[in-house]
Amino acid sequence: MNLSAEEDLIRATLRGLNRAIILWLVSRGPMSGYKITKEISRLTERKFTSGVVYPLLYELEEKGFISGEWHQKGRRRIKCYSITEEGEDVLRNIRRLFKKPLREVLQSLLGES
């Protein structure tokens, strides 16, 4: 597999997980979009931009899975996102759906038994 095909596969995999990652992050406590972007970049070791993350935040908020609240920080307004009860339910279902198969796949990928 050439490098660009490999990178395309990695990007597609991450793109499919971004919503679940965002739900998981905000389930740990309120976070700004900037902090979410930085945290996803850190976790995936890939550069994520606000152009990728903010549309997902708007989508998740529109669907009622997260809620955003504006805060004043100095002269700037920052929107912090929190998970809603509906979002908690979705995250719980995602965990249930992937727990066993994902654990087996990851153990195999990582060479663990």
Secondary structure, DSSP 8 states (H G I E B T S, - for coil): --HHHHHHHHHHHHHHHHHHHHHHHHHTS-EEHHHHHHHHHHHHTS---HHHHHHHHHHHHHTTSEEEEEEEETTEEEEEEEE-HHHHHHHHHHHHHHHHHHHHHHHHHTT--
